[in-house]
């Protein structure tokens, strides 16, 4: 059983995946929604891990241009039923400090997100897979890494960051804010795949700390500081999940 990992800012320059970024590991998967670059490699006991860089092989796809439908469909076409998303987020709560790891249990996305049902009358109830969430939490415990076990993720569109007024609204309803997880989770649900997320808290959202301004360069730099702890959790997940029977 293969495991899919979708990585973003939090996995830039990771060494966890070893030679994952060398050219011979890349595969081009053509779907009806577009072409996707995936990286296939083997890990513990020759179990296959399929890594998809959310921002593209060259890290140049902004969040509002990500082809979520093609990404999720590529996993389905390859027969990969379980996906772990790794997302970089801002904290909406002073108590959730930067360099925390959090496993969201729910999310809010008020905009019109991507769907596979553009021309069908189908209503899917989205959710994050509770079984995968438990495996993530268990992997963190096994690795001795502190992780926040619940939280609500608020998705915005991007590429811009949020205004202070927007953050002031969001913080009453959610714990973290990002630009991608809700789209992936909803499409995975529509496609019949299991999806859960590890969010790395790389900054406080705009206005949570008075006088603190944000830019993308600072967010990427902060994400790198969280990488060692994230890698420890993922290492344990890659050892355990491929050996867990599907329901």
Protein Blocks (a to p, Z undefined) as FASTA:
>chain_A
ZZdddddfklgoiaklommmpmklpccdddfkbccdddddddehhiacddddfkojnopa
cfklccfklmmmmmmmnopabdcdddddddfbfklcghiacddfbdcdfbdcddfklmbc
cdddddddfklmmmmmmmmmmnopacdfbdcddddebjadcdfklmmmmmmmbmbdcfkl
mmmmmmmmmnopacddddddfbdcehjaghiacdfklmmmmmmmmmmmmmmmmmmmmmmm
mmpccZZ
